[in-house]
Amino acid sequence: MSTDKTLSAGTVYTETVVYSPPETFAADAPYQLAIVALDSGGRVTARIDAHSPEDRVKIGDRAEFIEFRKGIPFYRKAQ
């Protein structure tokens, strides 16, 4: 995965909430992962920046790119 800034907004293709993560991400659980179908073409697997269950995305929601954190793309539910 490239870490350039070419990621765009898109539509959530699928999502899941991780409750039993790998040890590296144990402190972050639970957290949401999603595959986002990008407006610019293609798909990306990303973390969703959701601080509460209401902030989580659902299939079909619009999502916008925020930033890379340690090489991981983070998105949030589009306003």
N, CA, C and O atoms as a DFTB+ gen file, in Angstrom:
316 C
 N C O
     1  1       0.851      -1.177       0.000
     2  2       0.000       0.000       0.000
     3  2       0.885       1.224       0.000
     4  3       1.811       1.342       0.803
     5  1       0.596       2.114      -0.890
     6  2       1.315       3.379      -0.969
     7  2       0.851       4.290       0.153
     8  3      -0.312       4.250       0.554
     9  1       1.752       5.102       0.653
    10  2       1.363       6.060       1.684
    11  2       1.345       7.483       1.126
    12  3       1.513       8.447       1.873
    13  1       1.140       7.614      -0.196
    14  2       1.006       8.953      -0.749
    15  2      -0.397       9.475      -0.455
    16  3      -1.230       8.752       0.091
    17  1      -0.648      10.691      -0.805
    18  2      -1.912      11.329      -0.453
    19  2      -2.941      11.246      -1.579
    20  3      -3.720      12.181      -1.764
    21  1      -2.960      10.148      -2.332
    22  2      -3.885      10.017      -3.454
    23  2      -5.219       9.386      -3.058
    24  3      -6.090       9.219      -3.912
    25  1      -5.397       9.036      -1.798
    26  2      -6.659       8.438      -1.383
    27  2      -7.765       9.481      -1.406
    28  3      -7.566      10.641      -1.045
    29  1      -8.926       9.038      -1.836
    30  2     -10.059       9.951      -1.957
    31  2     -11.192       9.487      -1.063
    32  3     -11.088       8.465      -0.385
    33  1     -12.255      10.235      -1.071
    34  2     -13.475       9.810      -0.387
    35  2     -14.059       8.632      -1.157
    36  3     -13.662       8.345      -2.287
    37  1     -15.008       7.960      -0.521
    38  2     -15.628       6.838      -1.193
    39  2     -16.837       6.330      -0.434
    40  3     -17.352       6.987       0.471
    41  1     -17.276       5.140      -0.827
    42  2     -18.455       4.508      -0.247
    43  2     -18.038       3.226       0.439
    44  3     -17.245       2.457      -0.105
    45  1     -18.568       2.986       1.636
    46  2     -18.219       1.786       2.397
    47  2     -18.788       0.561       1.678
    48  3     -19.998       0.435       1.490
    49  1     -17.893      -0.328       1.287
    50  2     -18.254      -1.566       0.591
    51  2     -18.627      -2.656       1.605
    52  3     -19.600      -3.387       1.422
    53  1     -17.836      -2.746       2.667
    54  2     -18.114      -3.673       3.769
    55  2     -17.375      -3.178       5.002
    56  3     -16.454      -2.367       4.906
    57  1     -17.790      -3.678       6.164
    58  2     -17.164      -3.231       7.413
    59  2     -17.272      -4.309       8.477
    60  3     -18.081      -5.231       8.373
    61  1     -16.438      -4.176       9.503
    62  2     -16.498      -5.058      10.658
    63  2     -15.924      -4.334      11.864
    64  3     -15.128      -3.407      11.715
    65  1     -16.323      -4.750      13.049
    66  2     -15.752      -4.222      14.287
    67  2     -14.888      -5.326      14.884
    68  3     -15.335      -6.460      15.053
    69  1     -13.644      -4.977      15.200
    70  2     -12.674      -5.927      15.741
    71  2     -12.697      -5.840      17.270
    72  3     -12.411      -4.794      17.852
    73  1     -13.041      -6.952      17.897
    74  2     -13.068      -7.029      19.360
    75  2     -11.884      -7.810      19.920
    76  3     -11.498      -7.605      21.071
    77  1     -11.299      -8.709      19.115
    78  2     -10.154      -9.526      19.520
    79  2      -9.020      -9.306      18.531
    80  3      -8.804     -10.126      17.639
    81  1      -8.293      -8.197      18.687
    82  2      -7.264      -7.837      17.707
    83  2      -5.938      -8.545      17.961
    84  3      -5.749      -9.184      18.996
    85  1      -5.024      -8.422      16.999
    86  2      -3.654      -8.869      17.242
    87  2      -3.076      -8.054      18.408
    88  3      -3.535      -6.947      18.689
    89  1      -2.086      -8.603      19.066
    90  2      -1.494      -7.965      20.248
    91  2      -1.073      -6.520      19.996
    92  3      -1.212      -5.668      20.873
    93  1      -0.560      -6.245      18.802
    94  2      -0.100      -4.894      18.465
    95  2      -1.205      -3.851      18.610
    96  3      -0.926      -2.700      18.945
    97  1      -2.457      -4.239      18.361
    98  2      -3.568      -3.301      18.379
    99  2      -4.532      -3.527      19.545
   100  3      -5.638      -2.986      19.548
   101  1      -4.119      -4.319      20.530
   102  2      -5.001      -4.669      21.648
   103  2      -5.531      -3.447      22.383
   104  3      -6.688      -3.442      22.802
   105  1      -4.725      -2.428      22.549
   106  2      -5.155      -1.228      23.280
   107  2      -6.215      -0.436      22.517
   108  3      -6.918       0.382      23.109
   109  1      -6.336      -0.671      21.211
   110  2      -7.298       0.081      20.386
   111  2      -8.688      -0.558      20.354
   112  3      -9.647       0.092      19.938
   113  1      -8.816      -1.800      20.779
   114  2     -10.076      -2.536      20.641
   115  2     -11.158      -1.967      21.555
   116  3     -10.848      -1.496      22.649
   117  1     -12.402      -1.999      21.136
   118  2     -12.843      -2.404      19.796
   119  2     -12.615      -1.271      18.789
   120  3     -12.697      -0.092      19.133
   121  1     -12.334      -1.649      17.558
   122  2     -12.169      -0.660      16.495
   123  2     -12.789      -1.196      15.212
   124  3     -12.985      -2.401      15.047
   125  1     -13.092      -0.265      14.308
   126  2     -13.771      -0.638      13.074
   127  2     -12.811      -0.615      11.892
   128  3     -11.998       0.297      11.745
   129  1     -12.927      -1.641      11.053
   130  2     -12.234      -1.705       9.772
   131  2     -13.279      -1.668       8.676
   132  3     -14.397      -2.151       8.857
   133  1     -12.919      -1.098       7.545
   134  2     -13.839      -1.056       6.408
   135  2     -13.056      -1.159       5.113
   136  3     -11.893      -0.763       5.036
   137  1     -13.709      -1.693       4.107
   138  2     -13.198      -1.592       2.742
   139  2     -14.001      -0.476       2.097
   140  3     -15.230      -0.525       2.035
   141  1     -13.283       0.527       1.620
   142  2     -13.905       1.701       1.016
   143  2     -13.683       1.659      -0.485
   144  3     -12.546       1.576      -0.950
   145  1     -14.779       1.716      -1.248
   146  2     -14.708       1.822      -2.704
   147  2     -14.463       3.294      -3.023
   148  3     -15.338       4.136      -2.818
   149  1     -13.279       3.593      -3.520
   150  2     -12.856       4.981      -3.722
   151  2     -13.520       5.627      -4.928
   152  3     -13.739       4.980      -5.952
   153  1     -13.835       6.902      -4.795
   154  2     -14.376       7.664      -5.921
   155  2     -13.385       7.700      -7.077
   156  3     -13.778       7.777      -8.241
   157  1     -12.095       7.643      -6.748
   158  2     -11.050       7.702      -7.769
   159  2     -10.764       6.338      -8.393
   160  3      -9.904       6.221      -9.266
   161  1     -11.486       5.306      -7.946
   162  2     -11.296       3.956      -8.477
   163  2     -10.543       3.085      -7.487
   164  3      -9.698       3.567      -6.732
   165  1     -10.852       1.824      -7.500
   166  2     -10.196       0.878      -6.601
   167  2     -10.837       0.865      -5.224
   168  3     -11.824       1.552      -4.963
   169  1     -10.245       0.065      -4.359
   170  2     -10.722      -0.058      -2.983
   171  2      -9.529      -0.013      -2.043
   172  3      -8.404      -0.330      -2.430
   173  1      -9.787       0.385      -0.806
   174  2      -8.746       0.415       0.212
   175  2      -9.329      -0.133       1.514
   176  3     -10.473       0.153       1.866
   177  1      -8.523      -0.926       2.221
   178  2      -8.891      -1.370       3.565
   179  2      -8.382      -0.314       4.530
   180  3      -7.211       0.062       4.482
   181  1      -9.256       0.167       5.407
   182  2      -8.904       1.286       6.270
   183  2      -9.493       1.140       7.659
   184  3     -10.467       0.416       7.864
   185  1      -8.890       1.834       8.606
   186  2      -9.479       1.974       9.938
   187  2     -10.467       3.128       9.879
   188  3     -10.255       4.114       9.173
   189  1     -11.550       2.987      10.634
   190  2     -12.534       4.053      10.743
   191  2     -12.312       4.769      12.065
   192  3     -12.272       4.136      13.120
   193  1     -12.168       6.077      12.009
   194  2     -11.948       6.891      13.202
   195  2     -13.302       7.139      13.865
   196  3     -13.972       8.133      13.585
   197  1     -13.692       6.221      14.745
   198  2     -14.996       6.290      15.404
   199  2     -14.784       6.251      16.912
   200  3     -14.265       5.274      17.451
   201  1     -15.185       7.310      17.575
   202  2     -14.996       7.400      19.020
   203  2     -16.193       6.873      19.798
   204  3     -16.128       6.723      21.018
   205  1     -17.284       6.592      19.096
   206  2     -18.469       6.014      19.721
   207  2     -19.185       5.177      18.657
   208  3     -18.921       5.336      17.465
   209  1     -20.081       4.295      19.077
   210  2     -20.817       3.489      18.090
   211  2     -21.574       4.345      17.066
   212  3     -21.760       3.914      15.927
   213  1     -22.005       5.526      17.445
   214  2     -22.723       6.411      16.512
   215  2     -21.817       6.929      15.392
   216  3     -22.299       7.316      14.327
   217  1     -20.504       6.936      15.637
   218  2     -19.537       7.414      14.635
   219  2     -19.164       6.334      13.627
   220  3     -18.526       6.628      12.616
   221  1     -19.553       5.093      13.890
   222  2     -19.189       3.999      12.992
   223  2     -19.936       4.106      11.668
   224  3     -21.027       4.670      11.587
   225  1     -19.311       3.543      10.630
   226  2     -19.927       3.542       9.307
   227  2     -20.727       2.269       9.101
   228  3     -20.517       1.264       9.780
   229  1     -21.649       2.333       8.148
   230  2     -22.425       1.170       7.721
   231  2     -22.189       0.991       6.219
   232  3     -21.742       1.914       5.538
   233  1     -22.490      -0.185       5.719
   234  2     -22.367      -0.425       4.283
   235  2     -23.222       0.601       3.540
   236  3     -24.389       0.812       3.869
   237  1     -22.624       1.227       2.542
   238  2     -23.321       2.243       1.756
   239  2     -23.081       3.663       2.220
   240  3     -23.384       4.605       1.488
   241  1     -22.537       3.847       3.435
   242  2     -22.232       5.204       3.928
   243  2     -21.082       5.807       3.139
   244  3     -20.241       5.093       2.591
   245  1     -21.059       7.104       3.091
   246  2     -19.926       7.833       2.528
   247  2     -18.854       7.969       3.602
   248  3     -19.165       8.176       4.775
   249  1     -17.592       7.853       3.199
   250  2     -16.463       7.980       4.115
   251  2     -15.415       8.886       3.483
   252  3     -15.238       8.899       2.265
   253  1     -14.721       9.648       4.335
   254  2     -13.691      10.561       3.832
   255  2     -12.354      10.249       4.475
   256  3     -12.275       9.920       5.659
   257  1     -11.301      10.360       3.671
   258  2      -9.941      10.107       4.141
   259  2      -9.528      11.193       5.118
   260  3      -9.768      12.377       4.880
   261  1      -8.897      10.781       6.233
   262  2      -8.377      11.743       7.204
   263  2      -6.866      11.862       7.068
   264  3      -6.336      12.925       6.744
   265  1      -6.173      10.731       7.326
   266  2      -4.707      10.747       7.350
   267  2      -4.190       9.325       7.474
   268  3      -4.946       8.388       7.730
   269  1      -2.879       9.186       7.286
   270  2      -2.206       7.936       7.583
   271  2      -1.664       8.024       9.002
   272  3      -1.118       9.053       9.399
   273  1      -1.815       6.948       9.767
   274  2      -1.228       6.840      11.101
   275  2      -0.410       5.558      11.123
   276  3      -0.957       4.458      11.047
   277  1       0.895       5.710      11.226
   278  2       1.809       4.559      11.202
   279  2       1.576       3.701       9.963
   280  3       1.629       2.473      10.030
   281  1       1.315       4.357       8.833
   282  2       1.132       3.667       7.563
   283  2      -0.264       3.120       7.321
   284  3      -0.518       2.515       6.279
   285  1      -1.174       3.322       8.268
   286  2      -2.544       2.815       8.137
   287  2      -3.461       3.965       7.732
   288  3      -3.488       4.994       8.408
   289  1      -4.215       3.809       6.635
   290  2      -5.153       4.884       6.253
   291  2      -6.352       4.924       7.206
   292  3      -6.958       3.896       7.510
   293  1      -6.673       6.122       7.662
   294  2      -7.831       6.332       8.531
   295  2      -8.886       7.149       7.788
   296  3      -8.588       8.152       7.139
   297  1     -10.119       6.687       7.905
   298  2     -11.274       7.368       7.320
   299  2     -12.258       7.677       8.432
   300  3     -12.151       7.142       9.535
   301  1     -13.225       8.549       8.134
   302  2     -14.337       8.812       9.052
   303  2     -15.612       8.923       8.236
   304  3     -15.583       9.139       7.024
   305  1     -16.728       8.772       8.929
   306  2     -18.022       8.920       8.272
   307  2     -18.104      10.342       7.720
   308  3     -17.821      11.305       8.433
   309  1     -18.487      10.472       6.459
   310  2     -18.603      11.792       5.839
   311  2     -19.723      12.577       6.491
   312  3     -20.755      12.020       6.865
   313  1     -19.512      13.849       6.622
   314  2     -20.505      14.726       7.240
   315  2     -21.572      14.974       6.260
   316  3     -22.527      15.692       6.557
